[in-house]
Amino acid sequence: MKKYLIKNGKSPYWQVLCKGDKITSVSTHTTDRKEAEKFLASYIPQQKQKPETIVAKTSISLSKFFEEYKTYVSNTYSVKYLKKAVIPSFVSLQKHLPDIPLENISSRNIDQYISSVFSNSKYAASMYYRTLKAAFNKAVVWNYIEINPFNKIKTPKTPSSLPVFISEAELIQILDKVENQLHKDIFTTAYYTGMRLNELLNMKWDWIDFNQNLIIIKNSDQFLTKTKQERVIPIHPRVDQILKSRFTLGKEKESHYVFYRVNGVKLNGEFISKQFKKGAKAAKLNSKIHFHTLRHSFASALVQRKVDIYTVQKLLGHSKIQTTQIYSHLQKENLSQAVNLL
């Protein structure tokens, strides 16, 4: 069996690649090349008696896995996800469990942990569960554990609440409190397209088809939609005005961002979100209003105008109709008609 030292994007550590009947790999748990070479020299791959036999898992402690997973997330996902989901979730788990090997963490341990968090905060329990389950799925991929201990634990149920939305009049109130025209354009486009903030900030001119009056949300090497599915949104007259006014700012190229402060540099999503929140606060509107409220408002306006829920699903890009059905409560006339049949 031949052995090689490699490095890939899945882990910050050097990996030993073994080529025999099947290609397998094992982590050296070090980023230092010399230490990795020592590991390579001393590592003896286990011989498989049967083709189906899985290579023995590599042991790693909870704390070391946390450090490795943080590096992976920082290279793959947003800083916001790392700071607001991954780090708090692991810190919480480490307070409940000692620094034991990952393979020693049982479903019973996880059940007791989630129950403990749930008794204090239902929302925190739900967020920690989702985040840590994803992390332990990666541990399975990395051959640290054979089975994810979260698999046998049910997702904590959180109280459902109806989405907050604003009317056109309230949007105007917010825009009146915003001085920056770029911000006004982004907020208005979000309201009349239902696009996610990340989609708006990644939108380039090759997404815009002025001839057919469409925005085509595209996947690329630099950007993937949340569901990894492309979708089409007709351009509202107010959005059409914004796009055409921005297009005439200069000789735009298809690869340029539609919304930018410095050409070629993507805007910071957290900053834009805070500016919208600031405008809503200045307008003295509901404190629960945030940037995603613009997407809720787009969907709510469509439902209230009797657009069928499946069309709304397509415009929003929801992969499951159940996600879109949170807006069905707005069809009050349908509910009244149903009751009147009794």
N, C-alpha and C positions, 0 to 999 in steps of 0.2 A: 504494500500500500504506500502510495506517494503522499508526502505532506508538504504543504506550502503555507507561507505566511501572507495573509491578505488583510485589506482594510476596506470596509464598505460603508454605505450611508445608513445602515440599520443600527449600528452601534459605534460609539467612539473608540472602543477597544480593538486591538489587533485580534484577528481570528486565525485559527489553524484550519486550513482546508485540507481534507483527506479525500483522496481519490482511490477508490477500489471498485467493488461491484456497484456501489452507489457513492455519490458525492455527499459528504457531510462536513459540518464545521463545528468548531468549539471555541468559545471565547477564552482569551488569555488573561482577561481582567486587568489589562495594563495598556496604557497609551505609549509606553516607552518601547522603542524598537529593540534595544538590547535585551531588556527583560523578556520581551516577547520571543526573541530568538532562543533564550535559555529555555523558555517553556516549550518551544517547538522541538528542541533537542531532546528534552526529557519526556515529552508526551508520547504515550504508547496507545494507539487507538484500540478499542475493544473489537475483537473479531466477531463478526456476526455468524451465528450458526444457521439462522434462517433469514431469508431476504426481508421478512416482515419485521425483524427485530429492530427496535429504535435505539439509537446511540444513547448511552447513559447520560442523564441530565447533569448539567454543571451546577454545583451548589453556589448560592450567593445569598448574602444576608439582606434583610429588608432595607437597611440604610444604604448599602452599596447599590442595590437595585434602584433605589430612589435617585441616587446621583446619576446613574447611567441613563435612567428614563428621562430625567430632567434635560440631559444633553440631547437626547433624541428628540424630545418635544421642542426644544429651543431651535433645533435645525429644521423641524418639519411643520410646526404649527405657530400660531401667533404668540407674542409675548403676553398678551392679555390672557389667553387660555392657560399659559404656564403660571402666571402670577395669581389669577383669580380662581383657578380650578385645581390644577395639578399640585402645586405646593401646599395650599390649605388642606387638600384631601390627604396627602401623605403625612403631613404634620399631625393631623387629627388621628390617623391610624397608628402612628408611632407613639402617641400618648397612651393609646389603649393596649398596644402589644409591645413586648420586649423585642430587642433587635435579634430576632431568630432567623434561621435560614428560611428562605421563601417557601421551600417544599414542606416545611413544618406548619405552615399556616393552613388551618382546616376550615371547612365550611362552617363548623360550629363557632370557631373564633370570629369569623366574619359576621355570622348571624348575631352574636352577642354584641359585636361592635356597632353594627347598623342599628340594632334595637336601642342601644345606649344613646347614640346620636339622635335617633328619631324621637326619643322622649323629651329632648331639649329643643330640637328644631327639625320639623318635618322636611323643610326645603333643603337644609344642609345635608340631611341624611340622603335625600334623593340625588343631590349634586355629587356628594362623595361617592355614592354607590356607582353612578354612571362613569365617573372619572377613574376610579380605582379598578372597576371591571375592565375598562379599556386598557389600563396599564397592565393588569394581570394577563389579559389576552396577548399582549406583546411579550410577556414573560414566557408564555407557552411557545410562541414563535421562536424566541431566543433559546429555547430548550432548557430553561431554568426550572420549569414545572411541567408536569404532564397534563394536569387538569386545572382549570381556573376555579378556585374555591367560591367565587361569586356566582357561578352558574346555577347552583342549587338554591340560591337565595332570591326571593321575589323582590322586584323593584318596589321601593317604598312609595306608597301612594300619598300624593300631596293634594290639599284642597284645591279644587278647580275654581278659577275666577275668570270672569268675562274680560276680554281684552278692552283696554281703554282706547277710544278713538276720538278724533276731533272733526269738526265741520269745516267747510270752506271758510266761513266767517272767522272761526278760531285760528285757522291757518293764517289768514290776513292779519289778525291781531298779533300773532307771533312775528310775522315778517315785518310788521311796522316797528317792532322793537329791535330788529337786526339791521345793522348799518352796512355790513359787508355784502356787496352784490353777489360775489361768488357763493357765499353761504346761502343767500336767498335763492339762488338758482338751484343749488343742490336740494334744499328743503322742498322747493316747489316740484322739482322733478320726482323726488321720492313720493310726494303726495299723489301725483297723477300717473305714476307707473307702478307703484307698489314694490319697487326694487329694493333689495337689501342694501345696507350701507356699503358693504364690501363690493357689491356689484357696481354701485354707482362710482366708487373711487377707482375701480379697475376698468371702467367703460372707456373704450377707445373709439376713434372715428370709424374704424372698420365694422363696428357694431351697428352703425346708423345707416339705414337705407331710406334716403329722402324720397326716392322715386316711388317706393311702395308704402312710405310713411310708417316704417317699422323700426323698432329697436330689437336687434337679435343678440341676446345674451350668450356669448360664446365662451367655450373652454379653450385654454391654451396651455403652453408649458409653464407660464407664469401665474395662471389663474384657473381655478376650478370652481364652479358653482357649488352650493351646499349639497345639492343632490347629484352633482356631476352630470346633470342633464341640461342641455341648451334649451332655451325657450324664446318665444317671440311675443313682444308687447307692442300694440299699436300706439303711435305717437299722438298724445293729446294736443290740441291746438296751443295750449299754454307752454307745453314742453317743446313743441315745434318752434315757437318764438325764441325760447331760450337757446336751443341747439343752433338755430340759424344765426342768432346774434353772436354766439361764441365761435361759430365757424368762421365768421367774418373778422374775428380779432386778428387773424393772420393766415398765412397759407398753411393750413393744417395738413398734417400727414396722417395716413390711416393708422400708424403705429403710436400716435400721440394720444395722451389722455384727454378726455373731453373736459374734465374738471381738474384744474391745476393752478397752483400759485407760481411755481417755477416749472417751465415746460420740461416734460420728461421725468418729473419727480412726483411720485404718488403722494396724495394728501394723507395726513394722519387721521385715521378713523376715530380714535378716542377724542381728539381735539374737536373734530366736526360734531360729534355726538354731544360734547359738552357745550358747544356754542348753541345748539338747538335747545338743549335743556335750559340754558341761560335765557334764551329768548322766551320760552314758555313761562319761566318764572317771572320775567319782567312783565309779561302780559297778564300775570296773576291768574293763571289757569291751573287746572288740576296738577298737583305735585307729582302724580304718577305718570305724567306725560313724559316720554323720552323719544329718541329718534325712531325706534322701531314702531312707535305709535303711528307714524306716517304710513307705514305698510299696512297696519291694522285699519287705518282710516280709508285707504284705497279699497280694501276688501269690503269693509263695512258699507261704503257708499255704493258699491256694485250690488251687494245683496239687497240693500234697501230700495234699489231701483229695479228689483226683481230679476237680476241676472242669475241664471241657474248656478248652483253650487259647483258643478263640474267645470263650467267655463271659468269660474273664479279660481278653481284649483289649478287650471292650466296657466292662467295669467300670473299666479303667485309662484308657480313652480313647485308646489307641494307634491311629494312622492306618494302620499297617502291621503285619501279623501277625508279620513277622520280628522286630520290636522285642519282642514278647511272648514269642517263642520262646526267649529267653535263660533263661526259667524252666523250660523243658521238661526240663532235666537232672535236675530234682527228681523226675521220675516214674520213680524207680529200679525200681519193681515192673514197669513196662512194659518197661524195658530188660532186666530179668532174664528175663521171659517170652519176649522176642524171642530171646535167646541160647539159652534152653532148647529152642527149636524146632529147633535144629540137630541 
